[in-house]
Amino acid sequence: MNTTNVSMEEEARVVEQLREGRDRIYSELSKTIIGQHEVIEQLLISLFAGGHCLITGAPGLAKTLLVRSVAQVFHLNFGRIQFTPDLMPADITGTEILEEDVDGHRKMTFVKGPIFANVILADEINRTPPKTQAALLEAMQEHQVTAAGRRYELEEPFFVLATQNPIEMEGTYPLPEAQLDRFMFNVLIDYLPPKDELAVVMQTTSQRNEPIEPLFSGEDILRFHEMVRRVPIAEEVGAYAVRLVGATRPDREGTPDFINQWVSWGAGLRAAQTLVIGAKARALLSGNAHVRIEDIQALAHPALRHRVLLSYKAEAEGMTIEKVISRLIETVRTEV
């Protein structure tokens, strides 16, 4: 059998493994997480596409439990960093200490920080100063950290799932636009419907949760990353993603009037890349052979809500980013 046939057979096996594993993933996560199907889907898409996620929601909505559960499903090393105003970069990346060996010789030894894990939960990331946020930014972008002039590679796969509390404004440091753009999605976690909330209360007060069974390894995820990039996408579908992102930029030819009125800064090129790679992962998880327009539209909200900056006029008129993105989807044509 030639190499091409072997490659195609391996590719088909990985695709089938991923599609069959989707229902098993939801089944395992349901042991600890009730509802939040859209949130879980967006997290899975970001993991399979190799992107980081910003998770926004009020306290007590199981953000930490969700991230920990996802790490357990994929049998990944999990690290949690609680961001505080006094947190320093070395508290994240690690630091060098002076050690003495058995022969009495002293040397500097690097002690790895909590960033050296596969899945990092950066809890309340907006409560730490920009200097510490910048240390996390290097790890997110370069998958490495720098300490005392030396670079240390992070173990792959590497994901940062950061949380922020939207109602705590005092004593917080808003994330710089450059760092916000590094997050593939901004996932919103809202309060559960009364039926699901009752199920959570009854389940958590009557019995201990069943342990989550690991389904995939880190090596599996790296193979999924390669498969996602091979999912075909028609040029006109990619062009639609580019048009959708381009339409968020005010004062440009062809920009809708409501964008000129309500938006002060639009999304950049990385937003279009996010839509396409995310749509590929969504198509693969859905069992589709190629990317559809619907896949792009389904990911517009999580991909754009943290990349588009509304103007003061929009806020004064009660306009929200969710309404702007919804109207954008209705306005931008799907065909040339």
C-alpha positions in Angstrom: 0.0 0.0 0.0 1.4 3.4 -1.0 2.0 6.3 1.4 -1.0 8.3 -0.1 -3.4 5.5 0.7 -2.1 5.1 4.2 -2.4 8.8 4.7 -6.0 8.9 3.5 -6.9 5.9 5.7 -5.4 7.6 8.7 -7.2 10.8 7.9 -10.5 9.0 7.6 -9.9 7.2 10.9 -9.1 10.5 12.7 -12.2 12.1 11.3 -14.4 9.2 12.3 -12.9 9.3 15.8 -13.7 12.9 16.2 -17.3 12.7 15.0 -18.0 9.6 17.1 -16.3 11.3 20.1 -18.6 14.4 20.0 -21.5 12.7 21.6 -19.3 10.9 24.1 -17.7 14.3 25.1 -21.2 15.8 25.8 -22.1 12.7 27.7 -19.0 12.9 30.0 -19.4 16.7 30.5 -23.1 16.2 31.5 -21.8 14.4 34.6 -20.8 17.8 36.0 -22.3 20.4 33.6 -26.0 20.8 33.0 -27.1 22.9 30.0 -24.8 25.4 28.4 -24.6 23.4 25.2 -23.7 26.4 23.0 -20.9 27.4 25.4 -19.5 23.9 25.4 -19.7 23.7 21.6 -17.7 27.0 21.3 -15.1 25.8 23.7 -14.7 22.5 21.8 -14.4 24.3 18.5 -11.6 26.5 19.9 -9.8 23.5 21.3 -10.0 21.6 18.0 -8.9 24.7 16.1 -6.0 25.4 18.5 -7.3 28.8 19.8 -7.6 30.4 23.2 -11.0 31.5 24.7 -12.1 34.3 26.9 -15.1 33.3 29.1 -17.3 36.1 30.3 -19.9 35.6 33.0 -21.1 36.5 36.4 -19.8 34.6 39.5 -21.2 31.2 40.3 -21.9 30.0 36.8 -19.5 27.1 36.9 -16.8 28.6 34.7 -14.0 27.0 36.6 -15.8 23.6 36.8 -16.4 23.7 33.0 -12.8 24.3 32.1 -11.6 21.7 34.6 -14.1 19.2 33.2 -13.0 19.8 29.6 -9.3 19.2 30.6 -10.3 15.9 32.2 -12.2 14.7 29.1 -9.1 15.3 27.0 -6.7 13.9 29.7 -4.7 17.1 29.7 -2.6 18.7 32.5 -4.7 21.4 34.1 -3.4 24.6 35.7 -5.3 27.3 37.4 -4.0 30.8 38.0 -6.0 33.2 40.2 -5.2 36.7 38.9 -4.9 39.4 41.6 -3.6 43.0 41.6 -0.3 41.9 43.2 0.4 39.0 40.9 3.8 39.3 39.2 5.0 37.9 35.8 7.3 35.4 37.6 4.3 34.1 39.5 3.0 32.8 36.2 6.1 31.9 34.2 8.4 30.7 36.9 11.6 32.0 38.4 15.3 31.1 38.9 16.5 30.1 42.3 19.9 29.4 43.7 20.5 25.8 44.5 23.4 23.9 46.0 24.2 20.4 44.9 25.7 17.5 47.0 29.2 18.7 46.2 28.5 22.2 47.5 28.4 23.8 44.1 25.8 26.5 43.6 23.9 27.1 40.4 20.8 28.9 39.2 17.9 26.6 38.5 14.7 27.6 36.7 11.5 26.5 38.6 8.6 26.3 36.2 5.5 28.3 37.0 1.8 27.2 36.6 1.8 28.3 33.0 3.5 25.0 32.2 0.4 22.9 31.7 -1.8 22.0 28.7 -5.0 23.8 29.8 -4.6 27.0 31.8 -7.5 28.6 33.5 -6.6 32.3 33.9 -9.3 33.2 36.5 -10.4 36.8 36.6 -7.7 37.9 34.2 -8.8 41.5 34.2 -7.8 41.9 37.9 -4.1 41.9 37.3 -1.9 44.8 35.9 -0.8 45.0 32.3 2.8 43.9 33.1 1.5 40.5 34.2 -1.0 40.3 31.4 1.9 40.8 28.9 3.7 37.7 30.3 0.6 35.7 29.6 0.3 37.3 26.1 3.8 36.0 25.1 2.8 32.5 26.2 -0.5 32.6 24.3 1.1 33.9 21.1 4.5 32.2 21.1 3.8 29.1 23.2 6.9 30.0 25.2 8.0 32.0 28.2 11.2 34.0 28.7 12.9 34.1 32.1 16.3 35.6 32.8 17.0 35.9 29.1 16.3 32.3 28.3 13.3 30.9 26.4 11.4 27.9 27.6 9.0 26.0 25.3 5.5 25.2 26.5 4.2 21.6 26.2 1.7 21.1 23.3 -1.2 21.3 23.1 -1.5 24.6 25.0 -4.7 26.5 25.6 -5.5 29.5 27.7 -9.2 29.7 28.9 -9.4 33.0 30.7 -12.4 34.2 32.7 -13.5 37.8 33.5 -16.3 39.1 35.6 -18.3 41.8 33.7 -19.9 43.3 36.8 -16.6 44.0 38.8 -15.3 47.3 37.4 -13.6 48.8 40.4 -10.0 47.6 40.8 -9.8 45.9 37.4 -7.5 46.4 34.4 -9.3 46.2 31.1 -7.5 43.9 28.7 -5.5 45.7 25.9 -7.0 45.3 22.4 -3.8 43.4 21.3 -4.4 40.8 23.9 -8.1 40.6 23.3 -7.4 39.9 19.7 -5.3 36.8 20.7 -8.4 35.1 22.0 -10.2 33.2 19.3 -13.6 33.5 21.0 -15.3 35.5 23.7 -17.7 33.0 25.1 -20.6 34.4 27.2 -22.0 32.2 30.0 -25.4 33.3 31.1 -27.8 32.2 33.9 -29.4 28.8 33.3 -33.1 28.5 32.5 -35.2 27.7 35.7 -35.5 24.0 34.7 -31.8 23.5 34.3 -31.0 25.5 37.4 -33.3 23.3 39.4 -31.5 20.2 38.0 -28.2 21.6 39.1 -29.4 22.3 42.6 -31.0 18.9 43.0 -27.9 17.1 41.6 -25.3 18.9 43.5 -27.1 18.7 46.9 -28.0 15.0 46.7 -25.0 13.1 45.4 -21.4 13.4 44.4 -20.6 13.8 40.7 -19.4 10.8 38.8 -15.8 10.9 37.8 -15.2 12.0 34.2 -13.6 9.4 32.0 -10.8 10.7 29.7 -11.6 10.1 26.1 -8.7 11.7 24.2 -5.1 12.4 24.7 -3.0 15.5 23.9 -1.6 13.6 20.8 -5.2 13.1 19.6 -5.9 16.9 19.8 -2.8 17.7 17.8 -4.0 15.3 15.1 -7.4 17.0 15.3 -5.7 20.4 14.7 -4.2 19.0 11.4 -7.6 17.6 10.3 -9.4 20.8 10.9 -7.1 22.7 8.6 -7.7 20.2 5.8 -11.5 20.7 5.8 -12.3 22.3 2.4 -13.9 25.7 2.2 -15.2 27.3 -1.0 -13.6 30.6 -2.0 -17.0 32.3 -1.9 -17.6 31.2 1.7 -14.2 32.5 2.7 -15.0 35.7 0.8 -18.2 36.0 2.9 -16.2 35.8 6.1 -13.9 38.6 4.8 -16.9 40.7 3.9 -18.5 40.2 7.2 -15.4 41.3 9.1 -14.7 44.1 6.7 -18.2 45.5 7.3 -17.4 46.1 11.0 -14.8 48.8 10.1 -16.3 52.3 10.1 -15.8 55.1 7.5 -14.8 52.7 4.7 -16.4 52.2 1.3 -19.4 49.9 1.5 -19.6 50.0 5.3 -23.3 49.9 6.5 -24.5 53.2 7.9 -25.3 51.8 11.3 -21.7 50.7 11.6 -20.5 54.2 10.9 -22.9 55.4 13.5 -22.4 53.0 16.3 -18.8 51.5 15.9 -15.6 53.4 16.6 -13.2 50.5 15.8 -13.8 47.4 13.7 -12.3 43.9 13.7 -8.9 43.1 12.0 -7.6 40.4 9.8 -7.3 37.9 12.7 -11.1 37.9 13.0 -11.6 36.6 9.5 -9.0 33.9 10.1 -10.8 33.0 13.3 -14.1 32.7 11.5 -12.7 30.4 8.8 -10.7 28.1 11.1 -13.6 28.0 13.6 -16.1 27.2 10.8 -13.9 24.3 9.7 -13.8 22.9 13.2 -17.6 23.3 13.5 -18.2 21.6 10.1 -16.0 18.7 11.2 -17.8 18.3 14.5 -21.2 18.5 12.8 -20.3 15.7 10.4 -20.2 18.0 7.3 -17.8 17.5 4.5 -17.2 21.2 3.9 -17.7 24.7 5.5 -21.1 26.3 4.9 -22.2 29.9 5.3 -24.2 28.8 8.3 -21.0 27.8 10.1 -19.5 31.3 9.6 -22.7 33.0 10.8 -23.0 30.7 13.9 -19.5 31.9 15.1 -19.9 35.6 14.3 -20.9 36.5 17.8 -18.1 34.8 19.8 -15.5 35.8 17.2 -16.5 39.5 16.9 -17.9 40.6 20.2 -14.5 41.3 21.7 -13.0 42.7 18.5 -15.5 45.4 17.7 -15.5 48.6 19.9 -18.8 50.5 20.1 -18.9 54.2 20.2 -20.3 56.4 23.0 -23.3 57.2 20.8 -24.2 53.5 20.6 -24.0 53.2 24.4 -26.1 56.3 24.8 -28.8 54.9 22.6 -28.8 51.5 24.4 -27.2 49.6 21.5 -25.3 46.4 22.4 -22.6 44.6 20.6 -24.9 41.6 20.3 -27.5 43.6 18.5 -24.9 45.1 16.2 -23.5 41.7 15.2 -27.0 40.3 14.6 -27.9 43.2 12.4 -24.5 42.8 10.5 -25.4 39.2 9.7 -28.7 40.3 8.4 -27.2 43.1 6.3 -24.0 41.6 4.7 -24.8 39.7 1.5 -23.9 36.0 1.4 -23.2 36.1 -2.3 -21.3 38.6 -4.5 
